[in-house]
Amino acid sequence: MKMKTIFSGIQPSGTITLGNYIGAMKQFTELQEEYDCYFCVVDQHAITVAQDKAELRKNIRSLAALYIACGIDPDKATLFIQSEVPAHAQAGWILQCVTYIGELERMTQFKDKSHGREAVSAGLLTYPPLMAADILLYGTDLVPVGEDQKQHLELARNLAERFNKKYNDIFTVPEVRIPKVGARVMSLQDPLKKMSKSDENKKAFITLLDDPKVIEKKIKSAVTDSDGIVRFDRDEKPGVSNLLSIYSILEGTPIAELEERYDGKGYGDFKGDLAKVVVDVIKPIQDRYYELIDSEELDDILDRGAEKANRTAGKMLKKMEKAMGLGRKERKKR
């Protein structure tokens, strides 16, 4: 029986956070054991907003190294850079031509990212069909995403169904896979909003390359409340609940057990222990990252990944072009 396929992509827009690790990377290492996984550094999505050339190059390589450092095994999963597989941009254009402007203008992320800007790139409006192409090129069955990407996945499903109906039934209609726990790690300074590397307050997020002492300080300064009781209650105690979720996922201990462990103890003990748990998880990732970042090993992994992705995506692109009548018919061999 053929393994089901998973596709996921992350933008190279700065060092990924603990939230990204819990919501995505940690899940990926588990998924690669059961699925045929394609993990992509989606650098073409990053250029929908202005980027510094040198910084973008650095971030692309850094993200690829972090994928491996977090546990992605290149013998089990395919890791590649989006712009090194031209079929993505080509299929993205084809899917733009079956997407309606009204659908794109309704995208919540477009509204959020374009709000207050005088000049908005066309790419910011039209990148959802490119995201759909990323997914559909690999016959993807499941896409692990956070809540904030559900709308884009719904569009990808609609485009697959529309193309299948109008031209030829070639696409697998992907299912959304949202992790039940830890899909949304919240800001350490404002637990009502998601942890984000673009937060102006650097204390609000932890990156996977933060120094252990910095991690400890950030956790100790995390917003809690005044009653001093370590108890999970998302509505009444969002700060403590967020820290409990992080602790539970990283240590693998149920939240109820953690509540019991800290019964009668204050936030000082709780935060100190949590800081140690976070550092213990992140330190080996950092060690492996620094081994990889300037190595030929990383380039070899990315070369192999691009080669395999080009083969798979190229076949689907040919099917798309044939279904729409693009190009010429293949000549018969003499």
Salt bridges, closest charged atoms under 4 A:
GLU30 OE2 - LYS26 NZ 3.52
GLU33 OE2 - LYS76 NZ 2.98
ASP36 OD1 - LYS308 NZ 3.73
GLU103 OE2 - ARG162 NH2 2.61
ASP134 OD2 - HIS45 NE2 2.74
ASP134 OD1 - HIS88 ND1 2.72
ASP148 OD2 - LYS194 NZ 3.24
GLU154 OE2 - ARG157 NE 3.80
GLU175 OE2 - ARG157 NH1 3.52
ASP199 OD2 - LYS193 NZ 3.35
ASP210 OD2 - LYS218 NZ 2.82
GLU216 OE2 - LYS220 NZ 3.02
ASP225 OD2 - LYS237 NZ 2.99
ASP227 OD1 - LYS237 NZ 2.62
ASP233 OD2 - ARG231 NH1 3.47
GLU251 OE1 - ARG261 NH2 2.92
ASP280 OD2 - LYS276 NZ 3.07
ASP287 OD1 - LYS283 NZ 2.90
GLU291 OE1 - ARG288 NH1 3.01
GLU297 OE2 - ARG288 NH2 2.81
ASP299 OD1 - ARG61 NH1 2.95
GLU307 OE2 - ARG311 NH1 3.68
